[in-house]
Amino acid sequence: MKKICDFISRWMGALVLAIAVVAVAVPAPFESIGTWVINPMLGLIMFGMGMTLSPHDFQILLRRPKDVLIGTTAQFLIMPALAWLLTVLFQLPEELALGVILVGCCPGGTASNVITYLAKGDLALSVGVTATSTILAPLMTPFLVWLLAGTFVHVDTVGMLMSIVYVIILPIIAGFLIQHYLPTLTQRAVTYLPAFSTLMITGLVGIVVGHNASRLLTGGMVVLLVVVVHNLCGLLLGYGVSRLCGLSLAKRKALSIEVGMQNSGLASSLATIHFAAFPMAAIPGAIFSVWHNISGALVARMFSNMRE
């Protein structure tokens, strides 16, 4: 079983890409699944993340506040600014612009920790920044979406805040408490959590892509280009800012990946719940979920060979 789980985790990018292709080619099975399952699935991913956290992971905030501050600030400045700039440069229609901005304003993705580990980066810093940006997300994400997209769409900031609390924060707290009070059970489960999260992410992508397959085929190439540029620029700027701040190579690797990889599943969830009148807003999140796992695997291979 462990070998199967390791295989699933190692080939996350390929699995996500495969399910996206299938969902575009044969959308009917995925369309039959209601979009209401997106939030529970995302909650399960966050619950698994909570089970991997321990009080030790938060000590980095006290021991290395500068590193965490640089990473978190870069996360909530670089990706939202890039998202807005790309929507202007590519003159995206409002629906797609909203989706790109939603992706940019979300916290770092959970897969970033796995990619950082494979890249031989500073894993403790990666986990610390992911946890910090996720905890700040209920406030930062609605505010940034309102700031960048509020001129052309109504943004229910309170509703978004509550959605993020229910879907992200509460499951993480529940997982954290189980890890703390039932450590034996957690130790048994942790081995399987990366594979479980991979399957959940794959399922999320399939459902979102399946429900938007026809729209994806008509406007997908432009969105794909924007998503790729958004992700690659985030990786480059995350690395560049870290270097300008004088951080070590291991820290630069971690923050590059943290900035470039977003919780795009949350972006698709928020688009589906709060912007139902703009169905194409969920597409950038779905494409980002596919692409950043592919780019993450490539970056991990490149970074793993880098030395000071």
N, C-alpha and C positions, 0 to 999 in steps of 0.2 A: 504493500500500500504506500509506503514511504517513497519508493522509487516512482510510482505513478504520480504522487503529489509533487515530487521534485521535477518530474518531466513537465507537468502542467505549469508550474511556476516558471521554469526556465524558458518555456516557449509561449509566454503570455502574449507577446506581440503578434506572433504568427496565429494564435488561436483567435485573438480579437479581430485581426484582419480577415481571417477565414469566415468568421461568423458574420462580419459586415458584408462581405461579398455575397454570401448565401442569402442574407436578409434583403439585399438589393435585387438579386436574381429571383428569389422565391419569397416574397414578402408575406404571403397569406398566413402561414403558420404563426408568424410573429405578430401580425395584425390582430389575430384572434386572441392574443394575450392583452388584457386591459392595461392601460398606462398607469393604473392605480398601483400596480405592483412595483413601480420604479422606486417609490419612497421606502417601502419595506426592504427591498433589496439593498438600497444604498445604506439604510439603517443597519443591516446585517454586516456590511463591509466596515462601517464605523464601529460597530460592536466588536468586531474582530480586532480592529486597531486598538480599541480600549483594552482588550485583553493582553496586548503586547506591551502596554505602557506600565511603568512602575514609578514610584516616587523618585527613584534614581534618575529617571529620564528628565525630570523637572529640575533637578539640582543644577543642571547646566545653566539655567536662568540666573542662578546665584553665582556660579563659578565662572561663567563666561558670558556675562550679559552683553558685552560689546558684539561678540560674534552673532548671538541670537538677534540682537537689535539690527545689525546690518542685514542679515538674511530676511527678517520679517519686513523691514522697511523696503528692501528691494522687491520683495514679493508683492506688496500692495502699492508700489509706485510704478515699477517697470511694466508689469503685465497689463494693468488697466490702461496706462498711457499708450503702450503699443497697440492695444486693442482699438482704442479711440482713433489713433493716428491711421491705422490700416483701414478702418471703415471710411475715413475721409479720403485717403489716397485712392482706394479702389471704388469709391462712390457706391458703396453697397446700399441696397434697398433697406428700409427701416427694419424689416423682420430679421434679415441676416445680420445687420449691424447690431441689433439688440442681442442676438445670440453670441456674436463675437465678444461684445462687451461683457456679457454674463460670464463667459469663460475667463476673460481677463481679470474679472473682479473676484473670482473664487479663490479660496486658499489653496495651498499646495496639495498635490495628490498623494495618496498613501503609497502608490507604487514608487514614489521617489526614494523611499527608504531602501527598498530592494535594489533599485538601480544604483544608489550611492554605495551600497555594500559591494555590488559587483564591480563598481568603478574604483574600489579601494579608496573611497573618500572617507571623510569624517562622519561616521554613522551616527555618533552621539549628537553631533550638531544637526544633522539631517532630521533626526527624530525630534529634537528640541524645536527646530523651526517649524516643522510640520504641525506639531502639537500647538505651538504658540499661534500660528496663523489660523489654525482651525478654531481655537478658542476665541480668537478675535473676529472670526468670520460673521457671527450674528450681527455685529455692529458695522464692520468694515464693508462687507459685501453689499448690503442694501444701500448704505450711504454712497458708495462708489458707483453703483448702478444708477442711483438717482442723479448723481452729479453728472455722469457721462451720457445717460440715455433719457433723463427726465425731460429734456427739451422736446422730444418727439413721441414719448409714450408715458402713460401714467405708471408710476412705480409705487406699489404698495409696500413701503419700507417696513412698516410694522408687521405686515403679513409675511414678508420675506424673512424678517428676523425670527418670527415664531417658527416658520418652516425649518430654518437652519437649526434652531434649538431642538425641535422635535426629531429631525432626521439625522443630525450630526452630533450635537452636544450630548443629549440624553443617552443615546446608544453608547457613546464613548465612555460616559460616566458609569453606565451599567457594566460595560466590559471591564473597566478599571476596578470597580468594586468586586467583581467576581475574581479577577486576578489577585486582589488583595486578600479576600476572605476564603477563597477556595484555590490556593496555589497548586495543589496536587492535580486537580482537574484541569487547571489552566496549562500546566506543563505538558499534559497529555495532548491538549487541543492545539497548542501553539505550533506543533509540527505540521499540522494540516491546514493552518489558517492561510498561509500564502496561496495554496492551491484553491482553497474555498473562496478567497477574495478574487482570485483570477476568474473563477467560474461565474461569480456574481457580476464582475465587470463585463465579462463576455456576454452574459445574458442581458445586461442593461443595454449594451451597444446593439445587440440584435433587435431588441424591442424598439428602441428609439429609431434605428435605421429602418426597420421593417415598416413602422408607422409613417415614415417620411420618404419611402423609397422613390415614389414618383417625383416628388419635389427635388430629391437629391439628384436624380438623373437630369433634371432640367437646369438646375443651377449649381450643380455640385463642383464643377471644375474651378470656378472662381473661389468658392468657399474653401475648397481643398488648398488652393494656392495661399489664401489668406491664413489658414490654420497652420500650414507648414512654415510660412514666414514668421508668424507670431511665435510659434514654438522655438524655432531656430534662433531668432533674435533674443528671445528670453534666455535661452541657454548661453548665448554669447555675452549678453549684457550682464547676466548673473556672474559669469566668470570674470568679466572685465571689471565690474564694480568691486568684487572680492579682491582682485589683484591691486586695484588702486588703493584699497584700504589696507594693503600690506599683509593679507592673510596667507597662510601656508598653502601648499598645493592641495593637500587633503581637504582643507576647508574650502578652497576655490572649487574643487570638484563638487562638494556637497551643495554649496550655494548655487552653483550653476544649474544643477539638476533640480534643486528646490524651486528656483525661480521659473525654470522652463516647463516644469511638469505641473499641471493644474488638476484640481478636483473637478474634471469636466463632467463627471456623472452628476454632480450637484448642479452644475450649470444647466444640463438637460432637464433635471428634475424641476428646478425653479422656472424654467421656460414653460414646461408642461403645465405646472400648477398655476402660476401667476400671470402667464401671458398666453393663455389658450387662444386668444384672438389672433395671435401671431404664430401659427404652427411651425413655420420655418425657423423660428428662433431656437428650436431644439437641435437643429442640424449641426451647427458649429461644434456644440458640445460632443455630439456623437462622433463626428469626424476627428476631433481632437483626441478623444478616447482611443481611437484606433491609431492615429499617427504618433502620439507622444510615447506610446509603448514601443513602437518601431524605432523611433529616433533615440529613445532612452536606451534600448539595447545596443544600438550602434555607438552611442556616446560612452556607455559603460565599457565597451570593448576598447575604444580609443583611449579613454582616461586610465584604464587599468594598466596600460603600457607606459604611462607618463611617470617620470621621476623628477624629483627636485633638481 
